[in-house]
Amino acid sequence: MTDITNKNMLSPVGFQLNIQRLPTLNFFVQSVTLPGITATTLDQQTPLRLVPTPGDKIEYSELEVIFKVDEDMKNYIEVFEWIRSLGFPDENEQYSQLEDQEAGSGAGIYSDATLTVLTSAMNPNIRIQIDDLFPTSLSSIEMSAVNPDIEYIEATASFRFLRYSFVRL
């Protein structure tokens, strides 16, 4: 028989995200989708049929972050400028400058992130360390005077990364 010591369920509201390179985005995070993981398979040929065997590669889906855009658009512009600098917007030197920035400064090509999962009592329980993160997309923003109720603007940013790991706190 299994010895279950904690019968509490994981709460969808108990989390904190910290992306080193995006300090103004962290406060406004509304939702984070923890990426799934997929293992590749290989088919081994036999005289009767193909037999699936574990492969040697894993793939992560993208990390998606939904955040409220602040009034000064600082958090949106942080992500926008990071993507823009990765894509050689005006001249090649912009990417070189980004690549040359000190790794520990959190301002280079990649950044590390930490997703902290909280218990039902809102205490840190598990830290998910995400290594070498970089943005791949940023959603558009729609401004409209049609809706009589104020619905504050949200944006979605997607990120790719090298790997993530779990640390129990």
Rosetta silent file (secondary structure, phi, psi, omega in degrees, C-alpha in Angstrom):
SEQUENCE: MTDITNKNMLSPVGFQLNIQRLPTLNFFVQSVTLPGITATTLDQQTPLRLVPTPGDKIEYSELEVIFKVDEDMKNYIEVFEWIRSLGFPDENEQYSQLEDQEAGSGAGIYSDATLTVLTSAMNPNIRIQIDDLFPTSLSSIEMSAVNPDIEYIEATASFRFLRYSFVRL
SCORE:     score description
SCORE:     0.000 S_00000001
   1 L     0.000  142.107 -178.900    0.000    0.000    0.000 S_00000001
   2 L   -77.216  136.842  178.549    1.208    3.507   -0.837 S_00000001
   3 L   -96.867   96.198 -179.592    2.104    5.780    2.052 S_00000001
   4 L   -90.984  118.090 -178.160    0.623    9.173    1.117 S_00000001
   5 L   -96.384  -24.726 -179.265    1.818   11.842    3.534 S_00000001
   6 L  -125.938  112.529 -178.181    0.340   14.935    1.849 S_00000001
   7 L   -97.469    7.010  177.680   -3.250   14.704    0.590 S_00000001
   8 L   -75.591  143.032  178.131   -3.449   18.360   -0.488 S_00000001
   9 L   -88.067  155.436  177.909   -3.958   19.055   -4.186 S_00000001
  10 L   -71.657  127.404 -179.169   -1.759   21.384   -6.219 S_00000001
  11 L   -89.553  135.997  178.803   -3.336   24.843   -6.422 S_00000001
  12 L   -73.621  -11.781 -178.686   -3.257   26.682   -9.760 S_00000001
  13 L  -100.349   -3.105 -176.774   -2.833   30.048   -8.002 S_00000001
  14 L   -95.959   79.689  179.414    0.163   29.096   -5.860 S_00000001
  15 E  -154.362  159.363  172.229    3.180   30.114   -7.907 S_00000001
  16 E  -140.821  131.060  178.228    5.805   32.817   -8.363 S_00000001
  17 E  -112.093  135.166  176.812    7.816   33.336  -11.548 S_00000001
  18 E  -133.489  109.840  174.437   11.144   35.145  -11.625 S_00000001
  19 E  -103.246  118.403 -172.405   12.911   35.676  -14.952 S_00000001
  20 L   -53.462  -42.597 -174.636   16.276   37.270  -14.235 S_00000001
  21 L   -80.096  -12.896 -174.777   16.328   39.432  -17.356 S_00000001
  22 L  -120.456   66.651 -174.291   12.709   40.635  -17.031 S_00000001
  23 H   -63.140  -34.510 -179.053   12.387   42.255  -13.586 S_00000001
  24 H   -81.170  -17.339  177.007    9.297   44.362  -14.357 S_00000001
  25 H   -74.896  -36.146 -172.424    7.444   41.441  -15.933 S_00000001
  26 H   -53.130  -42.058 -176.995    7.706   39.229  -12.825 S_00000001
  27 L   -66.329  -30.986 -171.780    5.246   41.252  -10.714 S_00000001
  28 L   -97.179    6.984 -177.880    2.509   41.210  -13.385 S_00000001
  29 E   -64.516  129.560  178.827    2.514   37.485  -14.241 S_00000001
  30 E  -104.852  -32.148 -174.311   -1.021   36.086  -14.352 S_00000001
  31 E  -155.521  142.439  176.070   -0.421   32.597  -15.695 S_00000001
  32 E  -132.992  133.688  174.677    2.475   30.276  -16.471 S_00000001
  33 E  -104.127  110.214  177.224    2.261   27.058  -18.447 S_00000001
  34 L   -66.641  123.878 -174.558    4.889   24.612  -17.234 S_00000001
  35 L   -64.434  145.457  173.138    6.201   23.005  -20.433 S_00000001
  36 L   -78.921  169.675  179.382    5.567   19.378  -21.173 S_00000001
  37 E  -131.557  139.749 -179.689    8.349   16.943  -22.000 S_00000001
  38 E  -129.736  132.628  175.064    8.442   14.338  -24.759 S_00000001
  39 E   -97.809  134.755  176.745   10.896   11.477  -25.203 S_00000001
  40 E   -74.129  157.860  176.586   11.663   10.390  -28.731 S_00000001
  41 E  -126.295  156.138  175.212   11.285    6.743  -29.673 S_00000001
  42 E  -120.202  143.504  176.836   13.038    4.527  -32.159 S_00000001
  43 E   -99.755  119.486  178.065   11.422    1.624  -33.986 S_00000001
  44 E   -91.700  126.604 -176.666   13.499   -1.540  -33.958 S_00000001
  45 E   -81.296  132.623  173.555   12.797   -3.727  -36.943 S_00000001
  46 L  -127.666  167.654  179.512   12.034   -7.398  -36.366 S_00000001
  47 L   -61.612  -24.197 -175.760   10.824  -10.033  -38.837 S_00000001
  48 L   -99.529  -38.449 -177.764    7.273   -9.706  -37.499 S_00000001
  49 L  -165.768  171.523  174.004    6.802   -6.042  -36.637 S_00000001
  50 E   -82.703  132.548 -179.905    8.406   -2.786  -35.552 S_00000001
  51 E  -109.209  119.396  179.388    9.136   -2.728  -31.838 S_00000001
  52 E   -71.217  136.238  176.947    9.180    0.733  -30.202 S_00000001
  53 E  -131.886  155.003  178.849   12.209    1.415  -28.015 S_00000001
  54 E   -61.826  139.926  177.831   13.215    4.498  -26.024 S_00000001
  55 E   -87.965 -165.993 -176.888   15.167    7.048  -28.033 S_00000001
  56 E  -119.140   14.929 -179.006   18.045    9.213  -26.931 S_00000001
  57 E  -133.623  149.680  171.860   16.521   12.706  -27.120 S_00000001
  58 E  -122.867  153.701  178.160   13.946   14.681  -25.206 S_00000001
  59 E  -130.728  138.494  176.276   12.011   17.730  -26.325 S_00000001
  60 E  -104.663  143.192  170.354   10.364   20.402  -24.195 S_00000001
  61 L   -77.358  175.801 -176.141    7.348   22.398  -25.276 S_00000001
  62 L   -78.023  150.218  171.304    7.523   26.189  -24.894 S_00000001
  63 E   -83.223  124.164  178.575    7.143   28.052  -21.620 S_00000001
  64 E  -113.753  133.035 -178.324    4.172   30.400  -21.957 S_00000001
  65 E  -125.927  124.704  174.384    3.688   33.391  -19.697 S_00000001
  66 E  -105.440  130.184 -177.416    0.563   35.563  -19.620 S_00000001
  67 E  -139.702  152.183  172.740    1.035   38.910  -17.925 S_00000001
  68 E   -77.194  137.761  179.132   -0.820   42.167  -17.388 S_00000001
  69 L   -85.920  126.389 -179.642    0.828   45.024  -19.262 S_00000001
  70 L   -73.169  161.000 -174.958    1.776   47.866  -16.943 S_00000001
  71 L   -56.577  -35.022  178.759    0.712   51.442  -17.713 S_00000001
  72 L   -86.948   -1.881 -178.785    4.196   52.450  -18.878 S_00000001
  73 L    60.412   22.891 -178.486    4.449   49.232  -20.941 S_00000001
  74 H   -60.559  -44.833 -177.569    7.840   48.545  -19.333 S_00000001
  75 H   -67.524  -37.229  177.535    7.248   44.800  -19.042 S_00000001
  76 H   -66.674  -43.901 -178.467    6.017   44.515  -22.637 S_00000001
  77 H   -66.594  -34.615  176.439    8.927   46.596  -23.945 S_00000001
  78 H   -56.761  -48.911 -179.931   11.441   44.438  -21.986 S_00000001
  79 H   -68.237  -43.721  179.819   10.318   41.330  -23.864 S_00000001
  80 H   -55.974  -49.425 -178.255    9.949   43.242  -27.156 S_00000001
  81 H   -66.445  -34.676  178.339   13.500   44.629  -27.017 S_00000001
  82 H   -64.597  -47.554  178.501   14.957   41.226  -26.093 S_00000001
  83 H   -62.647  -44.700 -178.436   13.302   39.576  -29.108 S_00000001
  84 H   -61.096  -40.322 -179.327   14.248   42.478  -31.350 S_00000001
  85 H   -70.906  -26.595  176.507   17.899   42.333  -30.311 S_00000001
  86 H   -72.335  -23.967 -173.199   17.982   38.582  -31.054 S_00000001
  87 L  -102.338   19.172  179.239   16.754   39.192  -34.586 S_00000001
  88 L    51.639   61.202 -172.453   19.279   41.785  -35.895 S_00000001
  89 L   -64.167  -43.596 -175.458   16.666   44.548  -36.232 S_00000001
  90 L  -119.678  -37.727 -178.901   18.815   47.376  -37.600 S_00000001
  91 L  -155.005  155.584 -176.516   22.412   46.220  -37.756 S_00000001
  92 H   -62.430  -28.051 -177.733   24.498   43.133  -36.991 S_00000001
  93 H   -63.306  -26.509 -179.359   26.336   44.850  -34.148 S_00000001
  94 H   -61.854  -41.127  177.847   23.185   44.817  -32.000 S_00000001
  95 H   -69.037  -41.017  179.410   23.323   41.011  -31.756 S_00000001
  96 H   -60.934  -41.468  177.966   27.079   41.070  -31.119 S_00000001
  97 H   -63.540  -40.188  178.055   26.606   43.528  -28.258 S_00000001
  98 H   -64.187  -43.354 -179.086   23.930   41.302  -26.772 S_00000001
  99 H   -66.327  -33.822 -177.086   26.157   38.242  -27.088 S_00000001
 100 H   -80.735  -13.473 -177.739   29.122   40.035  -25.479 S_00000001
 101 L   -63.729  149.037 -176.526   27.251   41.189  -22.388 S_00000001
 102 L   -59.048  131.475 -176.196   28.325   39.618  -19.141 S_00000001
 103 H   -59.479  -41.468 -177.601   26.526   36.304  -18.510 S_00000001
 104 H   -73.311  -10.924 -176.782   25.807   37.018  -14.834 S_00000001
 105 H   -77.083  -15.144 -177.575   24.220   40.386  -15.593 S_00000001
 106 L    74.142   18.516 -176.398   21.044   38.777  -16.923 S_00000001
 107 L  -121.887   12.700 -179.719   21.260   40.946  -20.038 S_00000001
 108 L   -88.322 -154.246 -179.725   22.780   38.588  -22.603 S_00000001
 109 L   -67.077  -43.068 -175.941   21.167   36.268  -25.130 S_00000001
 110 L  -110.368  159.947  173.800   19.906   33.855  -22.464 S_00000001
 111 E  -143.514  152.550  174.104   18.469   34.257  -19.006 S_00000001
 112 E   -94.110  155.830  178.315   17.644   31.834  -16.222 S_00000001
 113 E  -137.271  156.314  176.822   14.214   31.670  -14.631 S_00000001
 114 E  -131.956  125.798  173.436   12.759   30.185  -11.473 S_00000001
 115 E  -108.300  115.742 -179.831    9.182   29.034  -11.054 S_00000001
 116 E  -101.486  122.566  177.956    8.383   28.515   -7.374 S_00000001
 117 E   -93.844  130.545 -176.119    5.376   26.314   -6.619 S_00000001
 118 E  -100.791  154.281  175.880    3.672   27.155   -3.336 S_00000001
 119 L   -76.481  178.227  177.298    1.843   24.899   -0.888 S_00000001
 120 L   -65.099  -21.008  175.453   -1.820   25.372    0.030 S_00000001
 121 L   -90.451    9.061  178.574   -0.529   27.562    2.900 S_00000001
 122 L    64.834   32.499  173.935    1.325   29.679    0.275 S_00000001
 123 L  -101.979  145.625  177.835    4.774   28.563    1.421 S_00000001
 124 E   -58.777  133.318 -176.420    7.491   27.687   -1.120 S_00000001
 125 E  -122.476  -49.330 -177.741    7.435   23.946   -1.805 S_00000001
 126 E  -134.697  135.063  174.871    9.155   23.207   -5.119 S_00000001
 127 E  -108.249  127.911  176.273   11.544   25.334   -7.166 S_00000001
 128 E  -106.375  112.428 -178.862   11.670   24.695  -10.896 S_00000001
 129 E   -92.137  121.038 -179.124   14.952   25.991  -12.299 S_00000001
 130 E  -109.738  121.450 -173.593   14.737   26.868  -16.013 S_00000001
 131 E  -102.193  141.937  173.135   18.117   27.244  -17.722 S_00000001
 132 E    52.076   60.165 -178.913   19.119   29.350  -20.735 S_00000001
 133 E   -85.979  144.879  171.098   15.725   30.847  -21.529 S_00000001
 134 E  -150.777  147.982 -176.358   15.085   33.160  -24.483 S_00000001
 135 E   -78.276  144.900  176.695   11.860   34.631  -25.945 S_00000001
 136 E  -117.301  -24.113  177.601   10.431   33.378  -29.223 S_00000001
 137 E  -155.728  156.320  177.128    7.177   35.324  -29.477 S_00000001
 138 E  -140.160  127.700 -175.318    5.205   38.167  -27.957 S_00000001
 139 L   -69.248  162.987  175.504    1.500   38.594  -28.609 S_00000001
 140 L   -77.347  167.224  178.771   -0.064   41.656  -30.119 S_00000001
 141 L  -120.179  128.831  177.248   -1.958   44.197  -28.022 S_00000001
 142 L  -106.835  126.341  175.291   -5.479   45.267  -28.858 S_00000001
 143 L  -112.904  130.801 -175.599   -6.717   48.631  -27.631 S_00000001
 144 L  -146.643  136.115  177.481  -10.424   49.299  -28.008 S_00000001
 145 L   -95.587    7.167 -175.353  -12.818   51.968  -26.752 S_00000001
 146 L   -76.134  -40.221 -176.463  -15.854   49.779  -27.531 S_00000001
 147 L   -75.996  123.735 -179.298  -16.058   47.854  -24.251 S_00000001
 148 L   -71.353  -25.389  177.318  -17.694   49.936  -21.458 S_00000001
 149 L   -90.121  143.660  178.787  -15.942   47.905  -18.737 S_00000001
 150 L   -82.093  117.009  172.558  -12.213   48.305  -18.263 S_00000001
 151 L  -114.516  110.552 -175.246  -10.434   45.042  -18.979 S_00000001
 152 L   -64.629  146.930 -172.239   -6.752   45.586  -18.438 S_00000001
 153 L   -74.024  135.006  174.535   -4.514   44.484  -21.254 S_00000001
 154 E  -116.517  152.646  175.412   -2.771   41.132  -21.108 S_00000001
 155 E  -134.468  158.234  178.360    0.004   39.837  -23.327 S_00000001
 156 E  -120.947  130.820  175.562    1.496   36.404  -23.860 S_00000001
 157 E  -117.879  137.455  177.215    5.204   35.708  -24.206 S_00000001
 158 E  -113.495  143.130 -175.746    6.594   32.334  -25.284 S_00000001
 159 E  -133.111  144.894  167.737   10.063   31.118  -24.425 S_00000001
 160 E  -107.146  161.639 -174.777   12.363   28.271  -25.430 S_00000001
 161 L  -159.177  169.955 -178.978   15.040   27.005  -23.084 S_00000001
 162 L   -78.493  -51.018 -177.582   17.729   24.378  -22.608 S_00000001
 163 E  -166.197  167.141  168.750   16.239   22.386  -19.715 S_00000001
 164 E  -138.909  155.552 -177.781   14.410   22.571  -16.436 S_00000001
 165 E  -143.268  158.332 -176.998   14.791   20.695  -13.153 S_00000001
 166 E  -106.060  138.374  174.003   12.940   20.336   -9.848 S_00000001
 167 E  -129.646  120.583  176.962   14.270   21.115   -6.383 S_00000001
 168 E   -79.846  129.147 -176.673   12.144   20.292   -3.333 S_00000001
 169 L   -93.575    0.000    0.000   12.420   23.068   -0.744 S_00000001
